[in-house]
Amino acid sequence: IFSQPRAVRRQEIDAPEIHNNNKQQFTIIIHHHFFWISASFFSLCLCSITMADKSGEGVSGSRGGLFGAGGRFKGGTDPIMEKFNESIGFDKRMWAQDLDGSIAYAKAIQKVGILTADESSKIVSGLQKVKDEWAAGTFEIKPGDEDIHTANERRLTEIIGPLGGKLHTGRSRNDQVATDTRLWTVAAERDILKDIATLLHASSEFAREHIDVLMAGYTHL
């Protein structure tokens, strides 16, 4: 419809049958375009991976999963794709929430027998050390730390060894994202409430100081 002349489009928009089915047609168009955009993007990613693998240039270190040793794709991801995909610049603000969630998760999977008491203790101790580094401002973000979850898990493994990988047992990245976001939002809301309380206190003090000053009344003032 967008490639047709303006007059034709105008006639179709004004037609009653278009009005009746407009919502359904618009939904179909959106779904159609979204499908092809997604397919094109995925194809571009695969091409980048394949080209990087063939050339052997511009490939950064892989970290397992779908890419690298043991993965479905050979080689690593293209640096451009890694830069596009990373969110560490934004979600690093949730470092405390991510570590608190991981500490709670380690204790939970120890209760159901996935971790031994000793393993859980070592993981919690390691996570606390990572937390201390963030609090002291000494935590070092390294290439490959695409998000706060990857960064914290990488550092945990550096501190306690391969045992750190057990923390991810039965856990998805989506679990971590949802948990971190909710915990961070609760903390942010508390800070906002403190600021609102400060504003209300300052306003009441200002009103008390100028209680004898006459002021015109307005609906929204």
N, C-alpha and C positions, 0 to 999 in steps of 0.2 A: 504493500500500500504506500510505502514511503518513496518508492521509485516512480510512482505515477504522477502525471501532471496535476497541478494544484486544483484545477477545475474539476477533474475527475474525482480527486480525493474529497473535495467539498461536497459533491453530489452523493458520494457514498456515505459520508459522515451524516448528512442530513436525512438519508433514507431511514424510514422507520425500522426496517429489518436490521440495519446496522446498530441502531440504538438498542434494540432488544438483545442482540448477541455481542455487543461491544465488549463487555466485561470478559466473556468467555474467550473471544478472539484475542483480546489483549493478553490474557493469561497464556494462551497457546503460543503466541508470538514470543513472549518473554521466556517461556520454557524452551522454545526452539533455539533462540539465540544463546541462552545460557548453556545449553547442551553443547553447541558448536564452539563456544568460547572455551568451555572447560576442556573439550576434546583437543582443541588447538593448543591450549596451554600445556596439557599433558604431553602432547607430541613434541612440543618445543623442548620440554624438560628431557625427554628421552633422547632427542637429537643432541642436546648439549652433553649429556652423559656419554653417548656413543662417540661423539667427536673428541671429547676430552680423553676417552680411553684409547682411541686410535692414535692420537697425536702424542699422548704421554706428557703433554704440557698443560700447565695451568690447573692441575688436579691437586686439591688439598688433601690432607690426611683423612682417611675414612674412619668411621667409628662403628662399623658393624651395621646390623640391621639389614635394610634392603641393599645397601651399598657396601662395597669392599669385601673383605674375606668372609666367606660364608653367606653372602647376600645374593640376591637374585641378579643384580647388575654388577658388572666388572668395573673396577676403578672407583674413583670417588666422584662426588658431585662437582659440577662446574662452579668456580668461585663466584660467578655472577648469580647463579641460583642460590648458593649459600647466603650471599648478601641479601638477596630478595626474601629469603625464607626466614632469616633470623629475627628474633624479637627481643633479644637480650637487652638492647638499648632502652626498651620500654618496660619490660616486666622485671628487670633487676630490682625495681623498687619493692617487689614482693618477696625479697630474700628471706625475711623473718617468717612470713606466713608459710613459705614453701618448706622451710626447715622445721617449723613447728608441726606442720602436717606430716612430714616424713618421720619425725620422732614419734608422733602418735601412731602412725601406721606401723612402724617397727615394733612397737609394744603390742599392737593389735594382732599382728601375724605371729608374734611369739606366743600369745595366749592360745591360738588355735593350732600350735605345733609346727608351724612352717619354719620358725627360727627357734633355736635353743635359747635358754636364758643367757648363756655366755655370748652367743652371736648377737642377740638383741642389745645386750649391754655394750658391746664393742661398737655397734652401729650408732647407738644413741650417743655414746661418748664421742665418736667421730663427727657426728652431725653437730654436736655442741661446739667442737673445735672450729668447724666451718662457720658456725654462727658467730663465734668470737672474732674470727677474721673479718667478717662483714662489719661487725660492730666497731672494730678498731680501724676499719678502712684499709686493711692490708690484703683483702681478697683480690686475687689477680684473675681477671677474665682473660681466657686464652682463645686462640682460633679454634673453631669447632664448638664453642659454647653458644649454640644457637638460641637458647633460652635459659631462664633461671633454673629450670629443672635439670637440664643437661649440665649446666655449670656446677651446681651443687653436688650432683651425683658423681661428676668427674673428680671433683676435689675430695669427696668422701672416699672414693676408691684409691686416690693417691695417698690418703692418710692411713686407711686400714687394709688396703689391698683388695683382692678379688671378692672378699666377703661383701663389699659395698654393693656389688651387683645383685645380691639377694634382696635388697630393699625394694626392687622393682617387681618382685614376684606377685603375680595376680593384680598388678596395678597398671593402669593405662595413663597416658599423658593427659587425656581428657579429664580423668579423675583429679589429677594435680591442678590442672587449669581451673576447674570449677571450684575446688577447695580453696586454692590460693586467692582467687578473685573474691569469693565470699568473705574470707577472713580479712582480706585487705579492705574491702568495702566497709565492714563493721568497724575497723579501726579508723578509717577515714571519716565515717559518720560521727564517731565519738569526738574527733578533732573538730568537726564542723559544729557540733553541739556546744563544745567549749567556746568556740569563737562567737556563736550566737549568744551564749550566756554573757560573754564579755561585752558584746554590743548592747544587749538589753540593760546591763548594769550601767554602762556609760551613758546610755540614753536617759535612764531614770535619774542619774546624778545630775545630768545637764538640765533636765526638767525641774528638779528640785532647786537647783541654783537659780533658775530663771522663772520661778513659779508665779511671780507678779507681773511678768511681761504678757501683754495682751497679744493674741495671735488670731488672725482670721481663720475661720474653720472652712475646710474644703472636704469634699466627699472622700477623696482617697489620700488624705494627708494625715 
